[in-house]
């Protein structure tokens, strides 16, 4: 897919996302589920298209009560960081085409690049494109609701979990 970020934004009718980047919801299931931890009703599944362009960040954020499955859809590979809910050591994942692409230049011991990565419910996450742009699809189950979303930068510094790279706030 050879395209400019501007063409992708127009083609997919993407809007700015509060964490950074561009998105559009592609699917929201009609079926509702009840989350066990709090009894809230949510769509069973949601799917978005998400675009990060060169220099943009998906800032540290968290989605309560829902697992996220990220799929590389085109463009450059992406660095995806995840951090346990209470902090610890941030893990860098490489999300990109199955052929490896830029991952071949990674040093020994670097994470393996794959077209699919998972962020468990309640974990913190952040991302950055390794090139001009990265297009992704994110499936969230139970479905995404903005009331379950929070940015780490909105927390008081003393409340932020340890282990998060501050350049991704």
C-alpha positions in Angstrom: 0.0 0.0 0.0 1.9 3.1 -1.3 0.1 6.1 0.0 0.7 9.3 1.9 -0.6 9.8 5.5 -2.9 12.5 4.2 -4.4 10.2 1.6 -5.0 7.5 4.2 -6.7 9.9 6.6 -9.0 11.0 3.7 -9.6 7.5 2.4 -10.6 6.0 5.7 -12.2 9.2 7.0 -10.0 9.2 10.1 -10.4 11.6 13.0 -7.8 12.7 15.7 -7.6 10.4 18.7 -7.0 11.7 22.2 -4.0 9.5 22.7 -2.5 10.7 19.4 -2.7 9.5 15.9 -5.9 9.1 13.8 -8.8 6.6 14.0 -12.2 5.5 12.9 -14.4 2.9 14.4 -15.1 0.2 11.8 -17.3 -2.2 13.7 -19.3 -2.3 17.0 -21.2 -5.5 17.6 -24.9 -5.3 18.4 -24.5 -8.0 21.0 -23.9 -6.8 24.5 -21.9 -8.5 27.3 -21.8 -7.8 31.0 -18.2 -7.3 32.3 -17.7 -9.6 35.3 -15.5 -7.2 37.3 -18.0 -4.3 37.4 -21.3 -5.5 35.8 -21.2 -2.8 33.1 -22.7 -3.5 29.7 -20.4 -3.3 26.7 -20.6 -4.3 23.0 -19.1 -7.7 22.6 -16.4 -6.4 20.2 -15.2 -3.2 18.6 -12.7 -2.7 15.8 -11.0 0.5 14.8 -8.6 1.6 12.0 -5.7 3.5 13.6 -2.9 5.5 11.9 0.3 6.8 13.4 2.4 9.1 11.2 6.1 9.9 11.5 6.8 11.8 14.7 3.3 11.0 16.2 2.9 9.1 19.5 0.2 7.0 20.8 0.8 8.3 24.4 0.7 6.0 27.4 -2.9 5.1 28.0 -5.0 2.3 29.6 -8.3 0.7 28.8 -10.0 -0.9 31.8 -11.8 -4.2 31.5 -10.9 -5.0 27.8 -8.2 -6.9 26.0 -6.8 -5.3 22.8 -5.6 -7.2 19.8 -3.4 -5.1 17.4 -3.0 -6.1 13.8 -0.5 -4.5 11.4 -2.4 -3.4 8.2 0.2 -1.5 6.3 3.1 0.8 6.2 6.1 0.7 8.5 6.5 -1.5 11.6 5.5 0.0 14.9 7.1 -0.1 18.3 4.3 -1.0 20.8 5.1 -0.8 24.5 3.1 -2.3 27.3 3.4 -2.0 31.0 1.6 -3.9 33.8 -1.3 -2.0 35.5 0.7 -1.1 38.6 4.0 -0.5 36.8 7.2 -2.5 36.5 9.2 -3.1 33.4 7.9 -1.8 30.1 8.0 -4.4 27.4 8.7 -3.3 23.7 6.9 -5.3 21.1 7.4 -5.0 17.3 4.2 -4.9 15.3 4.8 -5.3 11.5 4.6 -7.5 8.5 5.3 -11.2 8.8 8.3 -10.9 6.4 10.2 -9.1 9.2 10.8 -5.9 7.3 13.0 -3.6 9.4 13.3 -6.1 12.2 16.2 -7.7 10.4 18.4 -4.9 11.6 17.5 -5.4 15.3 20.3 -6.4 17.7 20.3 -9.9 19.1 17.8 -10.3 21.9 15.4 -7.7 20.5 11.7 -8.7 20.3 10.5 -10.6 17.3 8.4 -8.7 14.9 4.9 -10.0 14.2 1.7 -8.9 12.5 -0.3 -9.3 15.7 0.3 -8.2 19.3 -1.9 -8.2 22.4 -2.3 -5.7 25.2 -4.1 -7.3 28.2 -7.0 -5.6 29.9 -5.9 -2.8 32.3 -2.3 -2.7 31.0 -0.7 0.6 29.9 0.3 1.0 26.3 2.1 3.4 24.0 3.3 3.3 20.4 5.4 5.0 17.7 5.8 4.3 14.0 9.2 3.3 12.8 8.7 5.0 9.4 6.5 7.5 7.5 3.3 5.9 8.7 1.8 2.7 10.3 -1.8 1.6 9.7 -3.3 -0.8 12.2 -6.5 -2.4 13.2 -7.4 -2.8 16.9 -10.0 -5.3 18.1 -11.2 -4.7 21.6 -13.3 -7.1 23.7 -15.5 -6.4 25.5 -16.0 -3.4 23.2 -14.2 -0.1 23.7 -15.9 2.7 25.6 -14.2 6.1 26.2 -15.3 6.0 29.8 -12.9 3.0 30.3 -10.0 5.0 28.7 -7.4 7.1 30.6 -4.2 8.8 29.7 -1.2 8.5 32.0 -0.4 12.2 31.5 -3.7 13.0 33.2 -2.6 11.3 36.4 -0.7 13.2 39.0 3.1 12.4 38.7 3.0 10.6 42.1 0.2 8.3 40.7 1.9 7.3 37.5 3.2 3.7 37.4 6.9 3.2 37.5 8.6 1.9 34.4 6.9 4.2 31.8 9.2 6.0 29.4 8.3 9.7 30.1 9.0 10.6 26.5 5.8 8.7 25.6 3.6 10.7 27.9 
